[in-house]
């Protein structure tokens, strides 16, 4: 189980895999109703970016499959999620919509993807990074399975570094954690630190996305790393 260190040096339990899985199992029956419209602009922007790249796509946190009909039929899509209940709805959507470009849907931990290195042209993760126990581990996995020249496209909440918004986010965190979310802990500086450590990843774009500008569409590209002499 992941831990967070408070200012007084003590530790409190944060997310673990079972907590997240149970939270999204509960969300499955109403997820589309609650979040379908709210996140539609971000979803559309992410899909448009993916469709321009083409090739083979991994969508981590595919959920109920709400994005699947929006991809170009020329793409090959594999979707993973931690929640069996979410994937059940995604499989129903694929069958009912007659989607022929879906390679597979599988329960999988975002921090332990069961794919070889360099398997996908695009790795898509919508609102996933702030909902996994160890975000940097998940980002490393996304980069690992991405082919050189491919893009990691994430939709993510970016929290405030300071001020009243940060205070509100930290105050709400104990409540929303039970729902499978985090409101705090994800300032842009955390992403830039991961980027600096990643070596083979470069930032392509960061774009603010509604609602309220608290979310961003972020695109990273995996670059070729020269072999040591």
N, C-alpha and C positions, 0 to 999 in steps of 0.2 A: 504494500500500500504506500502511495506517495505521501510525503510529509511536507509541511510548510513550517518555516522557522519564524516565530514572532519576534518582535523587537526586544522582548525581555529574555530571549535566548531559549525559551521553551518551545516544544514542538507540539503541533496538533495534527490529527489525521486529516488528510485531504481526500482526493478521489481514490477509488480503486476500481478495478475492472468490473467487479460484481455490482458495485453501486451504479456505475454508468449503464451497464446492461439492464438492470432492473428498472432504472429511470426511463430508458427509451422503450422498454417493453410496455410500460404504462402509457407512454406518449403515443404509441402506435395507432390506436383506434381514432385519435383526434388530431394527429400531427398535421395532416394536410389542411384541416379546417383552421387550426390555430395559426400555423406558420406559412401556409401556402401563399396567401396574398401578401403578407408582411415582407417576406423575403423574395418576392417575385422579381424585382428589379435586379437584385444582386445575382440571382440564379440565371436570369436571361443574359446578363453581361458575362458571366463565367462561361456559359454554354457557347456564346458567340465567339469568345476567345478560343475555346477548345475546337470549335468547328473549323476555324481558320487554319489551325495547325494540322488537324486530321490524324490518320493513323490509328493506333491502338491506344485506348484510354482506360485507365483505372480510376473509378470513382470510389474513394474511401468514404465510408459513412453515407452510402447510397440511400439509406433509410427506406421510405415507402416507395422509392423509385420515381418520385415526382419529377425528377429531371430527365428521366430516360427518354420520353417521347420527344424531347426538345433537341436531342443530338441529331446531327446529320446521319441519314441512313448509311452513308459511306464509311462511317466510323465503326470500329469494333470496340464494344464496351464490356468491361468486367466490373461488377459492383460488389463491394464488401460492406459488411456492417457488423457491429457487435451484438445487435439485437435480432434474435430469431423472429420475433413478432413483427418487426419492421420489414424484414426480408420476405416474410410470408405475404405481406401486402404488395411488396415490389414484384414478386413472382406473379401475383394475380394481375397486376398492371401490365406486365410484359405479355401475358397470355391474352388478356382482353384487348390489348392494343395491337396484337400481332407483330410485335417488334422482333425483327429477324437479325438485328445486328448486336444482340446481347449475347456475349460469349458465355457468361455464367454469372451467378449470384451466390455468394458464400459468406457464412459467418466467419469473421476473421478479426483478429486484434490489430488495430492500426499500428501498434508498436512492434508487431511480429508478423509482417506480411509474408505469406507463403508463396512468394514468387522469386525467380532468379534475378540477379542483378540485370539492369538494363533491359527490362521487359516491356516498357511502355513509352509511347511518344508523349503522352500527357498523363499526369497524375492530378486528379481533381479532388479537392477536399473542401466541402462546404460546411462551415460552422462546426468543424471537427476538432481543430487544434486546441480550442479552449475547453473541450469536453473529454480529453484523454488524461490519464494520470500523469504521464511524463511527455509533455509536448515536444521537447527537443528530440527525444528518442523517436517519436512518430515522424517528425520532420526529417530526421536522418534516414528513416526507412523509406519515406516517399522519394528522397533523393537517390537512395540506393537502387530502387527498381526503375528509375527513370533513365532513359537512354540519353547519351550525350547529344546535345542539340534539342532535346525535348524540354517541355515546360511543366513546372509544378504550379498549379493555379489553385489558390485558396481564397475562400471567403471567410473572413474572420473578424471577430470583435477586437478592437484596439482600445484598451483602457487608457485612462488619463495618467500622466506622470505626477500630477500635483493638482491642487485646487479643490473646489467644492465637488466637482464631478468625481474625483478620486475618492473623496470622503464618502460620497453616496454609494459608489461602487463597493467600497470596502464594507460599508454598513449592511448592504444587501447580500453580500457574499454568503453568509451562513444560511440564508433562506434559499437562495437559488441553487446552492450546491446540491440540495436534496432533489432538485428537479433535473439534475444532470448538466448544469451550466456553471460557468464562472463569470462573474462581472469584473473582477479585479485581476491583478497579477499579469496582465498582458499588454503592457505599454509597448510602443513601437521599439523602444530600446531593447526589449527582449528579442525581438525578431532580428534586429540588426546585429546583436551579439551572436545569434545562431548563424547568421549569414557570414560573419567574419570568421567563425570557426569552421564553417562547412567547406571552404577552399574551392570546391568544384562548382559552386552555385553563385550566380550573379542575379541581382535585382533587375527586372525588366520594367515593371510598372507597379505603382501603388495608387489606387483610385478610391476615393471616398464613395460609399454606397449608402443609399437610404435604407432603413429609417434613421433620421436624426444625425447622420454622419458618424455614428459610433462604430460602423463596420467599414471594412476595406476589402476591395478586390486586389489581391497581390499576386503578381506573376514573377516566378523565378525561372531562370534557364540553367540547365546543366551544361557545363562547358567541358571540353576535352582537357584532360590533365596530362601534361607531357611526362613521359616516363623518365625516371632518374637515369642519368648517364652511368 
